[in-house]
Amino acid sequence: MTASKSALNPLDLFDVRSELSDDERMVQDSVARFVDEQAIPVMREAFEQHRFPHELISQVAELGLLGSSIDGYGCPGLNSISYGLICQELERGDSGLRSFVSVQSSLVMFPIYAYGSEEQKQRWLPAMAKGEAIGCFGLTESQGGSDPSNMKTHAKKDGDDWILNGSKMWITNGTIADAAVIWATTDEGVKGFIVEKDMPGFTSQEIDNKFSLRASITAALFFDDVRVPSANVLPGVTGLKGPLSCLTRARYGITWGVIGAAQACLDEVIRYTGDRVLFNRPLSHTQAIQIRLADMARRITTAQLLSLQLGRLKDRGELHPTQVSLAKWNNCRAAIDIARDARDILGGSGISAEYVPIRHMLNLESVITYEGTETVQQLIVGKELTGVNAFG
Ligand SMILES: Cc1cc2nc3c(=O)[nH]c(=O)nc-3n(C[C@H](O)[C@H](O)[C@H](O)COP(=O)(O)OP(=O)(O)OC[C@H]3O[C@@H](n4cnc5c(N)ncnc54)[C@H](O)[C@@H]3O)c2cc1C
């Protein structure tokens, strides 16, 4: 049996790249080059050592990837498709690296840009774009991330200041953050507070022993009578719509990011099954393996088309959060299933970090959980269809 070379790109069967503008292609290519040459060699080792690769921050910043959608304040003002492509290429390297960029861009810089005072924007956005200041986003609490309305962290007015008490759990970048955007209940409703790392009463503790996102920092944050000046409150939003609007942006990036992880897995198994000879023929010559590879390509293609359309809707200002939930659900499910199946196709080699699927598979356990679990995304879509809130 001879193998003939496909005219199609196996990682982009519907040629989504042909839909991109020249500028969008340029963004994708420059991030892809950085990921191949600088990030991938570092990420595997960082994952194994359970450490965040600080050395990549300045390079990510130089490429303009921090706050890339913001216009001004030292940020390039790229469109939503470009932000998606950035996430896709970074996550092709590792979900931990993409998480760092997502949190800084969508969960910290975005709320400061959208809801912050001019003084807060001037102070934080240029420094965050350069990677000189790091941010984190604290919404989740230990009593249940899926139900943010049960928030216990609270702030009380005291003269010109606020006194903040409570704790947050599972916070990306928590121990390295110069500024933590913390959502807390007040007598006026939920508000966002910029808590600075050296404010007395604010402490953080890294969560060790993770088997997922090992190249990303995750922490618990504690607030014990932290005095936060009024100047550090985000003036532009009150209520859960503040943090939820950030989550919609971050979820959008995730829909693209996980495509990159899935592409890395498919790429690996196409190569592996072409070389691996069992029963006198390469694995890729068997029907069962071809069906599994074809199914991976089908899922990746579906995910790509969903994210592309999502990006177009977002750039037209017509995006609905429910659409993002459907895509986050679909694309994370596709990626984790692909990673798990790729791990299996590699046999014993699949458990080694020398091959990418097990690392992506473990990372995707976090990605399918954070920013709203799969069930939460399904219930958001269900509510849209029926008009009934089934969360409670
Ligand atoms: C690595 C990592 C990084 C993270 N980074 C951040 C961060 O930077 N900032 C931040 O604020 N948070 C962060 N999170 C928290 C994340 O968003 C939460 O873990 C997530 O929202 C789920 O909350 P939970 O872990 O409390 O699970 P729970 O809310 O306790 O959910 C447990 C289970 O119950 C299911 N469930 C929930 N509600 C229902 C229902 N109504 N019906 C049926 N089933 C239901 C869920 O789907 C899940 O399977 C991070 C998490 C991880 C793992």
The ligand as a Gaussian input file, in Angstrom:
#p B3LYP/6-31G(d) Opt

LIG

0 1
 C       -6.100000      25.581000      37.372000
 C       -7.257000      26.476000      37.706000
 C       -7.134000      27.851000      37.553000
 C       -8.189000      28.702000      37.904000
 N       -8.028000      30.070000      37.806000
 C       -9.006000      30.891000      38.308000
 C       -8.801000      32.313000      38.372000
 O       -7.765000      32.826000      37.930000
 N       -9.757000      33.086000      38.951000
 C      -10.926000      32.557000      39.461000
 O      -11.741000      33.315000      39.971000
 N      -11.150000      31.211000      39.397000
 C      -10.225000      30.375000      38.847000
 N      -10.418000      29.007000      38.812000
 C      -11.640000      28.471000      39.427000
 C      -12.607000      27.855000      38.446000
 O      -13.265000      28.837000      37.713000
 C      -13.564000      26.955000      39.263000
 O      -12.820000      25.819000      39.672000
 C      -14.788000      26.528000      38.471000
 O      -15.641000      27.620000      38.240000
 C      -15.587000      25.453000      39.212000
 O      -15.800000      25.812000      40.531000
 P      -15.474000      24.753000      41.689000
 O      -14.106000      24.244000      41.490000
 O      -15.772000      25.386000      43.000000
 O      -16.464000      23.552000      41.425000
 P      -18.037000      23.494000      41.892000
 O      -18.711000      24.783000      41.554000
 O      -18.089000      23.027000      43.302000
 O      -18.582000      22.364000      40.940000
 C      -18.450000      20.957000      41.250000
 C      -19.213000      20.139000      40.212000
 O      -20.606000      20.460000      40.283000
 C      -21.100000      20.717000      38.967000
 N      -22.238000      21.647000      39.061000
 C      -22.211000      22.935000      39.450000
 N      -23.451000      23.452000      39.417000
 C      -24.274000      22.479000      38.996000
 C      -25.688000      22.388000      38.772000
 N      -26.512000      23.422000      38.960000
 N      -26.190000      21.197000      38.335000
 C      -25.379000      20.146000      38.138000
 N      -24.044000      20.167000      38.338000
 C      -23.504000      21.317000      38.767000
 C      -19.908000      21.314000      38.235000
 O      -20.075000      21.226000      36.825000
 C      -18.785000      20.429000      38.771000
 O      -18.734000      19.227000      38.034000
 C       -9.396000      28.149000      38.409000
 C       -9.521000      26.752000      38.511000
 C       -8.478000      25.922000      38.176000
 C       -8.642000      24.434000      38.331000

